[in-house]
């Protein structure tokens, strides 16, 4: 509802440990998203195009933006956007060298604000000023087909093959 953003952007989702290990995804006043992995997103090279998340104080709740952000430890970040009528599509792919695998000393998950390790009166201007619905976090980067399935409320297909059978024996053989 508001494009006003506090210092460093407004939190969408965060599990960063006071600027250390974890993830911090923020909305910026130009309508872009910026991702920080194992560090604050302030100067991160992982950001979407501007004006992807537009604001209007009078917009109805049906005026929503779907987005997905994928991060791979090889340094690739991708931003996808869609809406009620348009399937998500790739906006940009950014190179984010350095962080690697997200650290193990992460903080509690917080949606729309900082978590309790970093939240306090000086950070209240960095809370998201809008509605956030249906946050999902996956353990691996989804492909575009799976992202669209999530957007449309369809369970992503199970692409993991079952384990190979073990201890197989032949009981009898017939022609």
C-alpha positions in Angstrom: 0.0 0.0 0.0 3.0 2.3 0.4 6.2 2.7 -1.5 7.9 4.3 1.5 10.9 2.2 2.5 13.1 2.4 5.5 16.9 2.3 5.4 17.9 -0.9 3.6 14.3 -1.6 2.4 11.2 -3.2 3.9 11.4 -6.8 5.0 9.3 -9.3 3.1 11.0 -12.4 4.7 14.0 -12.7 6.9 15.9 -15.3 8.9 19.1 -13.4 9.0 21.2 -13.6 12.2 21.7 -9.8 12.8 23.5 -9.3 9.5 25.3 -12.6 9.6 24.2 -16.0 8.4 20.7 -16.3 6.9 18.5 -14.7 4.3 16.9 -11.2 4.0 14.5 -10.3 1.2 13.4 -6.7 1.0 11.1 -4.5 -1.0 12.7 -1.2 -2.2 10.9 2.1 -2.8 11.5 1.7 -6.6 9.3 -1.4 -6.7 12.2 -3.9 -6.8 13.1 -6.8 -4.6 16.7 -7.3 -3.2 18.1 -10.4 -1.7 20.8 -10.7 0.9 22.3 -14.1 1.7 24.6 -14.3 4.7 24.7 -10.5 4.9 22.4 -7.5 4.7 20.9 -6.9 1.2 21.9 -3.2 1.2 24.6 -3.6 -1.4 23.7 -7.1 -2.7 24.0 -7.6 -6.5 20.8 -9.7 -6.4 17.9 -7.4 -7.2 14.9 -7.5 -9.6 13.9 -4.9 -12.1 12.2 -1.7 -10.8 8.4 -1.4 -10.7 7.7 -5.1 -10.3 5.8 -4.6 -7.1 3.8 -1.5 -7.6 1.7 0.2 -4.9 -1.6 1.9 -4.6 -3.3 2.9 -1.4 -6.6 2.3 -3.0 -5.8 -1.1 -4.7 -8.2 -3.9 -3.8 -6.9 -7.1 -2.2 -7.5 -8.8 -5.6 -4.7 -6.6 -7.1 -1.9 -8.9 -6.1 1.6 -9.7 -7.4 3.1 -13.2 -7.4 6.8 -13.5 -7.1 9.4 -16.2 -6.7 13.1 -15.8 -5.9 15.5 -18.6 -6.5 19.0 -18.7 -5.0 21.6 -21.4 -5.9 24.8 -21.7 -3.9 26.7 -21.4 -7.2 25.8 -17.7 -7.1 22.8 -17.6 -9.4 19.7 -15.7 -8.3 16.5 -15.4 -10.4 13.5 -13.3 -9.9 10.1 -14.3 -11.4 6.9 -12.2 -11.4 3.2 -12.8 -12.4 -0.3 -11.8 -11.3 -3.9 -13.0 -11.3 -4.0 -13.4 -15.1 -0.4 -13.8 -16.1 1.8 -16.8 -15.3 5.1 -16.0 -13.6 7.9 -15.3 -16.0 11.6 -14.7 -15.5 12.4 -11.1 -14.8 16.2 -11.2 -14.4 19.1 -13.6 -13.5 21.8 -12.1 -11.4 25.2 -13.3 -10.4 25.7 -13.3 -6.6 29.2 -14.7 -6.1 30.5 -15.3 -2.6 27.8 -16.4 -0.2 27.7 -20.1 -1.2 25.5 -22.3 0.9 23.4 -20.4 3.4 25.1 -20.6 6.8 23.9 -22.9 9.6 23.8 -20.2 12.3 20.6 -18.6 11.0 17.9 -16.8 13.0 14.2 -17.3 13.4 11.9 -16.8 10.4 10.1 -13.5 10.3 7.6 -12.3 7.7 7.1 -8.6 7.0 9.6 -7.5 9.6 12.9 -8.3 11.2 13.1 -11.3 13.5 13.5 -10.9 17.3 17.4 -10.7 17.0 17.3 -7.6 14.9 13.8 -6.0 15.6 13.5 -3.0 17.7 12.2 0.6 17.7 14.9 1.8 15.3 13.8 -0.9 12.7 10.1 -0.3 12.7 10.4 1.9 9.6 11.6 -1.2 7.7 8.5 -3.3 8.1 6.6 -4.2 4.9 3.6 -1.8 4.3 1.1 -4.0 2.6 -0.4 -7.5 2.6 1.7 -10.6 2.4 0.0 -13.9 1.8 1.1 -17.5 1.2 4.9 -17.5 1.7 6.5 -20.8 0.8 10.2 -21.7 1.2 11.6 -24.7 -0.7 14.8 -26.6 0.0 15.9 -26.3 -3.6 15.5 -23.9 -6.5 12.2 -24.6 -8.4 12.1 -24.5 -12.2 9.6 -22.3 -14.0 7.0 -25.1 -14.4 7.1 -25.7 -10.6 7.0 -22.0 -9.9 3.8 -21.6 -12.0 2.3 -24.6 -10.3 2.9 -23.0 -6.9 1.4 -19.7 -8.3 -1.7 -21.4 -9.5 -2.1 -23.5 -6.3 -1.3 -26.8 -7.9 1.1 -29.1 -6.1 4.4 -29.2 -8.0 5.0 -32.6 -9.6 7.1 -35.2 -7.7 10.2 -35.4 -9.9 12.3 -37.4 -7.4 12.6 -41.0 -8.6 12.0 -43.7 -6.0 14.9 -45.6 -4.6 16.1 -48.6 -6.5 14.6 -51.9 -5.2 16.8 -54.1 -3.1 16.9 -57.8 -2.2 15.1 -58.9 -5.4 14.8 -62.7 -5.8 13.4 -64.8 -8.5 10.8 -67.4 -7.3 10.3 -69.3 -10.6 10.9 -68.8 -14.3 8.4 -69.9 -16.9 8.4 -69.5 -20.7 
